[in-house]
Amino acid sequence: MIIDFTNNKVKQEQVGGKFYNLIKLNKILEINIPDAFCITQEDFNKNKILQRLKPGICYAVRSSANLEDLPGLSAAGMFETFLDLQDHEEILSKINLCFEAVNSERVRAYFKNRNIPLKSLKMSVIVQEMIFPEKSGVLFTRNPVNGKNELLLEMVDGLGEQVVSGKTLPTRIILNSYNSSDDPMLNHLVENAQIIKKIMKSDQDIEWAWKKGKLYILQSRPMVQYKPKLFHPEEVWTRANIAEIIPKPLTPLSWSVFREVIFKSYRFGYYSLFDRLLTNVIHVIPRKHSKITSPQSFSGHLYLNFETIFNSFGKEPFVSPEVLEIGLGFRVPPDLNIQDVPIRDRIIRFIKSVIFLVENLIPSISMEVRLTKSITKRLSGDIFTEKPLDLEKLLDSCRLIFGWHIAATARNFSHLGFLMKYLKFKKKRHYNQESIVSVLSLNNDNSKNDHIPGSEKSREIIEQDFYQKDLDSGQRNWNEFELAPNSMSNYYNNNGTSPDSITAKSGRQEERKKHFSVIERKLSKRFQKSLQLRENLKYLLIRIYQQIGKYYMAVGEQLKQNGTFSKMENIFYLEINEVSSLINEDSNKSENILKRKKLYQKQLKMKIPHIFYKEFRPLPSRTAKNHNEILQGVGCSAGIARGFAKIVYSPDQGTGISSANIIIVPAADPGWTPLLLKSAGMISEVGGVLSHIATIARENKIPLVTGIDNITNLLKNGKEIQMDGLTGKVSITDLD
């Protein structure tokens, strides 16, 4: 019996999985299927087959078994496929070989391994018109390697048999379902993938061909589902976000002070009567709290726990894992078992979402405005000038401001999530990360304020009025939560650059703004105001933190004078309680100090992973072996730059950097601003669009790409590279 696409009542058992799927897809107007017919084993009629064959047409002959191309039973490559057949007698011969394939050794082994008797196997054969394409390949609607919800495309020039047979190295492209491209072939593939997945009601493995501007689907089968070992968020640790502000190990004193601040932080001071009422209502609703405290120190390096990230930010209004990925500059691991948000948290999120939308409509009552007024009223300048320094008062102020800072950061994520939701609604599938970075780059005209905040002039402004309307992110120190003296002052001295002389590369954006709607510009402005608040809080926190450092340096100097220490710096290798006992009891800690100094020096040289599961292990020192590669990171500040790689591990190593260099760093905070402004662009191993350095890069129109793990080892100084701060792509011509 011969069956073609006109047979609408055919069953899968008659024609096999492959041809049955083609019949279903052929009914869809948007999908092109090369003409074909199917021969069942019960009625192999030579004359009828010859009547179907067209003169001068090349055909492909392939199997279509009833136990093939099924969910969990692909039988991929088990049967026969023959291409480029034109001689009719040869076509008949190949049809016979397809029928006989059921008795092959590999088929017997495959089905025996699955405890399926061969007698249940029925074979049909497809005869399909050949397409000789310009490009062809395989498209997976879900990444089969890691299970991530993204399209994985592999393609070659010419026939795609090279891909499925594994005889050549294909070009691999990762696409998102909302990707848009200037390449019509990629756009058609994304569209067809979405349609086929919906029709088939499962993820699909699709073979395709592209010829003369037209996409052909050759076959589609259910994917072999990737089932990774799932980890609970509390088992997974990441350096995302925290590596930007604390890229190096902390000394014991700095880590103990940091713990005192973050684990005892609070933020009740700024609440109005309405806030207090809302908070009490929310607190009545029982919530699940994190099982583990975070951050924690592993060999001196701080890591955040994924459960902490999700609980702190992931349950805020309009915040999803995708928002966290873009904001923090990391990918949520596909083997992370992210559970559905419980109903109690949905109720809280709904209440907060309503308030967030009201505040967007009436900015004068927004959290940013109310919080700013409270800070100005609550904190005086005495804390920076009073003598002697009061440690408890300094710590309490840090706890309060850190609590506010976390609240402001959570609001940043909500603004970003709301913007992404709007863009996704407006642009449909054309929404992508490039859209986000483009909109975020608006409203960054610094022509009215040429000084990078953090210069002496800007510091005076901050002391006079905390919330200066035109004040943006602050110029701060490298590894700024380290209390021990750092090397930023040496950097300025060595480079002949002072904070006063660092100015923004300002420029008008009126022409570019015309391409964005009024709503997009307003959302961008609200987002920038939210970032501004976070940065101001962070700057104020660091100023108080520096006072704590001065307090302990004074104590260390006193202990040096009385002979307890040989050096003032020894105090940074003790913890808070040990310093207190040393002052009160005059105990000897010299042995502990010596051991900790040696350990700290070892930790400084250690190469560490940006993410680990359950157990921390340092990375071995090695370089990549790939060549001619395009690396994909997170685009954070739009612009294309081409230059020579300059790998820099701390700002004081940045001598000789010019606009001919793209600087490659393990992590960056605002302390890197002088180097950023001298360079053509920056690439960082960690960070995201919400990172502090990303804000500064966008203000100064400098390309920035983050989130490329281990790039400081992948590259060598002097290699010419090109980066795109909009798409996040970094092109490397040679990685030897």
C-alpha positions in Angstrom: 0.0 0.0 0.0 1.3 3.5 -0.9 0.3 6.3 1.3 1.0 10.0 0.7 0.2 13.4 2.4 -3.4 13.3 1.1 -4.2 10.3 3.4 -5.7 12.1 6.5 -7.0 9.1 8.4 -3.8 7.0 8.5 -2.5 5.6 11.8 1.0 5.7 13.1 1.2 1.8 13.2 0.7 1.8 9.4 3.4 4.2 8.3 5.8 4.4 11.3 6.7 7.4 13.4 8.8 9.3 10.9 6.2 9.5 8.1 3.3 10.0 10.5 5.1 13.1 11.9 5.6 14.4 8.4 1.9 14.0 7.6 1.0 16.1 10.7 3.5 18.8 9.9 2.5 19.0 6.2 -1.0 20.2 7.3 0.6 23.4 8.7 0.7 26.2 6.1 3.9 27.8 7.5 5.9 24.5 7.2 7.4 23.3 3.9 7.8 19.5 3.6 9.4 18.0 0.4 6.9 15.9 -1.4 7.0 12.2 -0.3 5.1 8.9 -0.2 5.3 5.9 2.1 5.4 2.2 1.2 4.1 -0.3 3.8 5.5 -3.8 4.0 2.2 -5.5 3.5 1.8 -4.2 -0.1 5.2 -3.8 -1.8 4.1 -3.2 -5.4 6.9 -2.5 -7.8 4.7 -1.1 -10.6 2.8 1.3 -8.3 6.1 2.6 -6.9 7.5 3.2 -10.4 4.3 5.1 -11.3 5.0 7.5 -8.4 8.5 8.3 -9.4 9.1 11.4 -11.5 11.7 11.4 -14.3 14.8 13.6 -13.6 14.1 13.9 -9.9 16.5 12.7 -7.2 15.1 10.9 -4.2 16.0 10.0 -0.6 14.9 6.6 0.6 14.7 6.1 4.4 13.0 3.9 7.0 9.9 4.7 9.0 9.4 2.0 11.6 6.5 1.8 14.0 9.0 1.7 16.9 11.0 4.7 15.7 11.0 8.4 16.4 8.9 7.9 19.5 9.2 9.5 23.0 12.0 7.6 24.7 12.5 5.3 21.7 14.3 7.2 18.9 16.1 4.3 17.3 18.3 7.0 15.7 20.6 5.6 13.1 19.4 2.1 13.6 17.8 1.7 10.2 18.8 2.7 6.7 18.9 6.0 4.8 20.0 6.4 1.2 20.4 9.8 -0.5 20.8 11.2 -4.0 19.0 8.4 -5.9 17.8 9.0 -9.4 17.9 5.6 -11.2 14.5 3.9 -10.6 15.9 0.4 -10.3 18.4 1.6 -7.7 15.6 3.2 -5.8 13.7 -0.1 -5.7 16.8 -1.9 -4.5 17.3 0.6 -1.7 13.7 0.2 -0.6 14.3 -3.5 -0.2 17.4 -2.8 1.9 15.4 -0.6 4.2 12.8 -3.4 4.7 15.6 -5.9 5.4 17.3 -3.6 8.0 15.0 -4.9 10.7 17.1 -8.1 10.8 20.5 -6.3 11.2 22.7 -7.0 14.2 22.6 -3.4 15.5 18.8 -3.4 15.4 18.6 -6.7 17.3 21.0 -5.4 19.9 19.2 -2.1 20.3 15.7 -3.6 20.9 17.1 -6.5 23.0 18.6 -4.0 25.3 15.2 -2.4 25.7 13.4 -5.8 26.2 11.3 -5.2 23.0 10.6 -8.4 20.9 11.5 -8.0 17.2 8.2 -9.4 16.1 6.5 -6.2 17.3 8.7 -4.2 14.9 7.0 -3.2 11.6 8.8 -1.4 8.8 7.6 1.1 6.2 9.8 3.1 3.8 9.7 6.8 2.8 10.6 7.9 -0.7 11.0 11.7 -0.6 12.2 14.2 -3.1 15.8 15.4 -2.4 16.6 18.9 -1.5 20.2 20.0 -2.4 20.5 22.8 0.1 22.9 25.7 0.6 22.9 24.9 4.3 21.3 22.1 6.4 21.5 20.6 9.8 19.7 19.7 13.0 17.7 21.9 15.4 16.9 20.9 19.0 14.0 22.8 20.7 15.8 22.2 24.0 19.5 22.0 24.6 20.2 18.2 24.6 23.6 18.7 26.3 22.5 20.5 29.5 18.7 20.5 29.3 18.4 24.3 29.2 15.3 25.8 27.6 17.1 27.1 24.5 17.4 26.2 20.9 20.5 24.4 19.9 21.4 24.6 16.2 24.1 22.6 14.3 24.6 23.2 10.6 27.0 22.6 7.7 27.2 23.8 4.1 25.4 21.3 1.8 23.7 18.1 2.9 23.0 17.7 6.6 23.9 14.0 6.6 27.4 15.1 7.7 25.9 16.4 11.0 23.8 13.4 12.0 26.5 11.0 10.9 29.2 12.8 13.0 31.6 13.0 10.1 32.3 16.7 10.3 32.5 19.5 12.9 29.3 21.6 12.4 28.8 25.2 13.3 26.9 25.4 16.6 24.6 28.3 17.5 22.5 28.7 20.6 19.2 30.6 20.1 16.5 31.7 22.4 12.8 31.4 21.5 12.5 35.2 21.5 15.7 35.7 19.4 15.5 37.9 16.3 18.3 38.1 13.8 19.2 39.9 10.6 19.6 36.4 9.1 16.2 35.3 7.6 17.2 31.6 7.9 17.7 31.8 11.6 14.3 33.7 12.0 12.5 31.0 10.0 14.2 28.2 12.1 13.0 29.9 15.3 9.5 30.3 14.0 9.3 26.7 12.7 10.7 25.3 15.9 8.0 27.0 18.0 5.2 25.8 15.7 6.5 22.2 15.6 7.1 22.0 19.3 3.5 23.2 19.9 2.0 20.8 17.3 4.0 17.8 18.6 3.4 18.8 22.3 7.0 17.9 23.2 10.6 19.0 22.5 11.7 18.0 19.0 14.9 16.9 17.2 14.4 18.5 13.7 16.3 17.9 10.5 16.1 20.9 8.1 17.5 22.3 4.8 17.7 25.8 3.5 17.6 26.5 -0.2 17.0 29.8 -2.1 15.5 31.6 0.8 13.1 28.7 1.7 13.3 26.5 4.8 12.4 22.8 4.4 11.7 20.4 7.3 12.9 16.9 6.4 11.9 15.1 9.6 11.0 15.7 13.2 11.1 13.4 16.2 10.7 13.7 20.0 14.0 14.5 21.7 15.7 12.1 24.0 15.0 14.0 27.1 17.9 15.2 29.1 17.5 14.2 32.8 20.2 15.8 34.8 21.0 15.2 38.4 19.1 17.9 40.1 20.6 19.9 42.9 18.6 21.9 45.5 19.5 25.6 45.4 21.0 25.3 48.9 23.7 23.0 47.5 24.9 25.4 44.8 27.2 28.3 45.4 28.2 31.2 43.1 30.5 34.2 43.0 27.9 36.1 40.9 27.6 39.7 42.2 29.7 39.3 45.3 32.9 38.9 43.2 32.3 42.4 41.9 32.6 44.0 45.3 34.9 41.5 47.0 37.1 39.9 44.2 39.9 39.0 46.5 40.0 36.9 49.8 39.2 39.0 52.9 41.5 39.1 55.8 40.1 37.5 59.0 39.3 40.8 60.6 37.5 42.1 57.5 35.5 38.9 57.1 34.4 39.0 60.8 33.4 42.7 60.5 31.5 41.9 57.3 29.6 39.1 59.1 28.7 41.5 61.9 27.2 43.9 59.4 25.4 41.7 56.9 23.9 39.1 59.3 22.6 41.7 61.7 21.4 44.2 59.1 18.0 45.8 59.4 16.0 48.5 57.6 12.9 49.3 59.7 14.0 52.9 60.2 12.7 54.3 56.9 9.2 52.9 57.0 6.3 55.3 57.0 3.0 54.5 58.7 1.8 52.9 55.5 5.0 50.9 55.1 4.7 49.7 58.7 1.0 48.6 58.2 1.9 46.8 54.9 4.9 45.1 56.6 2.8 43.9 59.5 0.3 42.4 57.0 3.0 40.7 55.0 4.7 39.3 58.2 1.4 37.7 59.2 1.7 35.4 56.1 3.9 32.5 57.0 7.0 32.2 54.7 9.7 29.7 54.2 13.1 31.0 55.1 16.5 30.0 53.8 18.0 26.9 55.4 21.5 28.3 55.1 23.3 31.6 55.8 25.0 33.3 52.9 27.5 34.6 51.9 30.0 32.1 53.3 33.8 32.0 53.0 35.5 29.2 51.2 39.3 29.4 51.4 38.9 33.1 52.1 36.7 33.7 49.0 33.1 34.7 49.5 30.2 32.9 47.7 26.5 33.4 47.6 24.1 30.5 48.0 21.5 30.1 45.2 18.7 29.7 47.7 19.7 33.0 49.3 19.6 34.7 45.9 16.1 33.3 45.1 14.8 34.2 48.6 16.3 37.7 48.7 15.5 38.8 45.2 13.7 36.0 43.2 10.3 36.6 45.0 10.2 40.3 44.4 7.7 41.8 41.9 8.4 41.0 38.3 11.6 39.1 39.1 12.2 35.8 37.4 15.3 33.6 37.0 15.8 35.3 33.6 15.9 38.7 35.3 18.4 37.4 37.9 20.6 36.0 35.1 20.7 39.3 33.2 21.0 41.4 36.3 23.7 39.4 38.0 25.4 38.2 34.9 25.2 34.4 35.4 23.2 31.5 34.1 21.0 29.6 36.4 22.3 26.1 36.2 20.0 23.7 34.3 20.5 21.1 37.0 19.1 23.4 39.6 15.8 22.1 41.0 13.8 25.4 41.1 10.5 24.8 42.8 7.3 26.7 42.1 6.7 29.8 44.1 4.4 28.8 47.0 1.0 30.4 47.3 2.0 32.5 50.3 4.8 34.1 48.4 2.6 34.7 45.4 0.2 36.7 47.7 3.1 38.8 49.0 4.4 39.3 45.5 1.0 40.4 44.3 0.7 43.0 47.1 4.2 44.3 46.4 3.4 44.4 42.6 0.4 46.6 43.1 2.4 49.0 45.2 5.2 49.0 42.7 2.9 49.9 39.9 1.3 52.7 41.9 4.7 54.1 42.7 5.6 54.0 39.0 2.5 56.1 38.3 3.2 58.5 41.2 7.0 58.8 41.5 6.7 61.4 44.3 5.5 58.6 46.7 8.0 56.0 45.5 10.3 54.1 47.8 13.3 55.9 46.4 12.0 59.3 47.4 10.8 58.2 50.9 13.9 56.3 51.6 16.1 59.3 50.6 14.3 61.6 52.9 14.7 59.2 55.8 18.4 58.8 55.2 18.9 62.5 55.1 17.0 63.0 58.3 18.4 60.0 60.2 22.2 60.2 59.5 24.3 63.2 60.4 27.8 64.1 59.4 29.1 63.5 63.0 29.8 59.9 62.3 32.6 60.8 59.9 34.2 63.4 62.1 33.7 62.6 65.7 36.7 61.6 67.8 37.4 59.1 69.2 35.7 56.7 66.7 32.8 54.8 68.3 33.0 51.2 66.9 29.5 50.2 68.0 27.9 53.2 66.5 29.8 52.7 63.2 28.8 49.0 63.0 25.1 49.9 63.8 25.1 52.5 61.0 26.6 50.0 58.6 23.9 47.4 59.5 21.2 50.0 58.9 22.5 51.2 55.6 23.3 47.7 54.4 19.7 46.7 55.1 18.5 49.7 53.1 21.0 48.8 50.3 19.5 45.3 50.0 16.0 46.8 49.8 17.2 49.2 47.0 18.9 46.3 45.1 15.7 44.3 45.3 13.9 47.3 43.8 16.5 47.5 41.0 15.6 43.9 40.0 11.9 44.8 40.0 12.5 47.7 37.7 14.6 45.5 35.4 11.9 42.8 35.5 9.1 45.2 34.7 11.1 46.7 31.8 11.8 43.2 30.4 8.1 42.3 30.8 7.1 45.4 28.9 9.6 44.8 26.1 8.5 41.2 25.8 4.9 42.2 25.5 5.6 45.0 23.0 8.2 43.3 20.8 6.9 39.7 21.0 9.6 37.3 19.8 11.8 40.2 18.7 12.5 41.0 22.4 16.0 40.0 23.5 18.8 41.1 25.7 20.0 43.6 23.1 16.6 45.4 23.5 17.2 45.6 27.2 20.7 47.0 27.0 19.6 49.5 24.4 16.9 50.9 26.7 19.0 50.8 29.8 21.7 52.9 28.0 19.2 55.8 27.7 19.2 58.8 30.2 22.9 58.5 30.8 23.9 62.0 29.5 26.6 63.3 31.8 27.0 66.7 30.2 25.5 68.4 33.2 27.9 66.7 35.6 31.3 66.0 34.2 32.9 64.8 37.4 32.6 61.1 38.1 31.1 61.0 41.6 33.7 60.1 44.1 36.1 62.9 43.1 36.8 65.4 45.9 34.2 67.8 44.5 31.6 65.1 44.5 32.5 63.9 48.0 31.8 67.4 49.3 28.4 67.4 47.5 27.6 64.1 49.1 28.4 65.4 52.6 26.2 68.4 52.1 23.2 66.6 50.5 23.0 62.8 50.3 20.6 62.6 47.5 21.9 65.0 44.9 19.6 64.7 41.9 22.4 64.6 39.3 24.6 62.2 41.5 25.3 58.9 39.9 27.6 56.0 41.0 30.6 56.7 43.2 34.3 56.4 42.6 35.4 53.8 45.2 38.2 51.5 46.1 39.2 48.1 44.7 38.1 45.2 47.1 36.4 47.9 49.1 35.2 45.7 52.0 38.8 44.8 52.9 39.7 46.9 55.9 43.4 46.6 55.4 45.0 49.5 53.5 44.7 49.0 49.7 46.7 50.1 46.7 44.4 52.6 45.0 46.4 55.6 46.3 49.5 54.0 44.7 47.6 53.6 41.5 46.8 57.3 41.3 50.4 58.2 42.2 51.9 55.8 39.6 49.6 56.9 36.8 49.5 60.6 37.4 45.8 60.5 37.6 43.7 61.8 40.5 40.0 61.2 41.1 39.5 64.9 40.3 40.8 64.6 36.8 38.6 61.7 35.8 35.7 62.9 33.8 32.9 61.2 32.0 33.0 60.8 28.2 29.7 62.7 27.9 27.6 63.1 24.8 24.1 63.9 23.7 21.7 61.0 23.0 18.8 62.9 21.6 19.2 61.3 18.1 19.2 57.8 19.6 16.3 58.6 21.9 14.0 59.1 18.9 14.1 55.4 18.3 12.4 54.6 21.7 8.9 55.2 22.8 7.9 57.6 25.6 7.1 54.6 27.9 10.5 53.1 27.2 12.3 56.4 28.1 10.3 56.8 31.3 11.0 53.2 32.4 14.6 53.7 31.7 14.6 56.9 33.7 12.9 55.2 36.7 15.5 52.4 36.4 18.4 54.9 36.5 16.9 56.6 39.5 16.6 53.3 41.3 20.3 52.5 40.5 21.3 55.9 41.6 19.8 55.3 45.1 21.5 52.0 45.4 24.9 53.5 44.4 24.5 56.4 46.9 23.7 53.9 49.7 26.7 51.9 48.7 28.9 54.9 48.7 27.7 56.0 52.1 28.2 52.4 53.4 31.8 52.4 52.2 32.6 55.7 53.8 31.4 54.4 57.2 33.3 51.1 56.5 36.5 53.1 56.0 36.0 54.7 59.4 35.9 51.2 60.9 39.2 50.5 59.1 40.7 53.6 60.6 39.5 52.5 64.1 41.3 49.2 63.8 44.4 50.7 62.3 44.5 53.0 65.4 44.2 50.0 67.6 46.8 48.1 65.7 49.2 51.1 66.0 48.6 51.2 69.7 49.4 47.5 70.0 52.5 48.0 68.0 53.6 50.8 70.3 53.2 48.7 73.5 55.1 45.9 71.9 52.2 43.4 71.3 52.6 43.6 67.5 55.7 43.9 65.4 53.6 45.6 62.7 50.3 47.5 62.8 49.0 45.3 59.9 49.0 42.2 62.2 45.6 43.3 63.5 43.9 42.4 60.2 44.7 38.7 60.8 42.6 38.6 64.0 38.8 38.5 64.3 36.7 41.0 66.2 36.4 39.0 69.4 40.1 38.2 69.3 41.0 41.9 69.1 38.7 42.6 72.0 40.3 39.9 74.1 43.8 41.1 73.1 43.0 44.6 74.3 41.3 43.5 77.6 43.5 40.5 78.5 46.8 41.2 76.8 46.9 37.7 75.4 49.5 36.5 72.8 48.1 35.8 69.3 51.4 35.9 67.4 51.3 32.2 66.4 47.8 32.6 65.0 48.8 35.7 63.1 51.8 34.0 61.4 49.7 31.0 60.3 46.9 33.2 58.9 49.3 35.4 57.0 50.8 32.4 55.2 47.3 31.0 54.5 46.1 34.4 53.2 49.0 34.7 50.8 48.2 31.2 49.5 44.5 32.2 49.1 45.5 35.2 47.0 47.2 33.0 44.5 44.4 30.5 44.3 42.3 30.0 41.2 38.7 29.4 42.2 35.5 28.3 40.4 32.7 30.9 39.9 30.2 28.2 40.8 30.4 24.9 42.6 28.1 22.1 43.9 28.2 21.0 47.5 32.0 20.8 47.9 34.5 23.6 47.2 37.6 22.7 45.2 40.2 25.2 43.8 40.7 25.1 40.0 43.9 23.8 38.5 45.9 26.3 36.5 45.4 25.7 32.8 44.7 27.6 29.6 42.1 26.9 26.9 43.0 24.9 23.8 40.2 26.2 21.6 41.0 28.4 18.6 39.1 30.9 16.5 36.3 31.0 18.9 33.4 33.3 19.6 32.7 33.6 23.3 29.2 34.5 24.6 28.9 36.7 27.6 26.3 39.2 28.9 26.2 42.5 27.0 26.0 45.3 29.6 26.9 48.5 27.8 26.3 48.9 24.1 29.1 49.5 21.6 31.6 47.6 19.4 35.3 47.8 20.3 38.4 46.2 18.7 41.7 46.2 20.5 44.5 44.4 22.1 43.8 42.3 25.2 45.3 43.5 28.4 44.8 41.2 31.3 44.6 43.1 34.6 44.0 41.5 38.0 43.8 44.7 40.1 43.6 48.4 39.3 47.2 49.1 40.4 48.5 46.9 37.6 46.9 49.0 34.9 50.0 51.0 33.8 50.2 51.7 30.1 46.6 51.1 29.2 45.2 53.2 26.3 42.3 53.3 24.0 44.0 50.6 21.9 43.4 48.1 24.8 40.4 46.0 25.8 41.0 45.2 29.5 40.2 41.7 30.7 39.5 41.4 34.4 38.3 38.8 36.9 35.8 41.2 38.4 35.3 44.9 38.4 33.7 47.5 40.7 33.7 51.3 40.6 37.4 51.3 41.7 38.2 50.3 38.1 36.7 53.5 36.7 40.1 55.1 35.9 41.2 52.1 33.8 37.8 51.7 32.2 37.8 55.3 31.0 41.2 54.9 29.4 40.3 51.7 27.5 38.4 50.8 24.4 36.3 48.4 26.4 36.2 45.9 29.3 35.4 42.2 29.6 34.8 40.8 33.0 34.4 37.2 34.2 31.5 38.2 36.5 28.9 40.8 36.6 25.6 41.8 35.0 23.6 44.7 33.7 22.9 45.8 37.3 26.5 45.7 38.3 28.1 48.9 39.5 30.7 49.0 36.7 28.0 48.4 34.1 26.3 51.6 35.2 29.5 53.6 34.8 30.3 52.0 31.4 26.8 52.9 30.1 27.2 56.5 31.4 30.5 56.8 29.5 29.5 55.0 26.3 32.2 52.3 26.8 31.4 48.7 25.7 31.3 46.2 28.5 30.7 42.4 28.4 30.5 40.3 31.6 29.9 36.7 32.5 32.6 35.0 30.5 34.0 32.4 32.9 37.8 32.0 33.1 38.5 34.5 30.3 41.6 35.7 32.1 43.1 32.3 31.4 41.6 31.9 27.9 43.4 35.0 26.6 47.0 36.2 26.5 48.2 39.8 26.6 48.4 41.5 23.2 45.9 39.3 21.3 43.6 41.2 19.0 40.0 40.8 19.9 36.6 42.3 19.1 33.8 42.8 21.6 30.2 43.7 21.2 28.7 45.2 24.3 25.2 44.9 23.0 25.1 41.2 22.1 27.7 40.0 24.6 29.8 38.4 21.9 33.6 38.4 22.0 35.5 37.3 18.9 39.0 35.8 19.4 41.1 35.1 16.4 43.7 33.0 18.2 43.8 31.5 21.7 47.1 29.7 21.4 
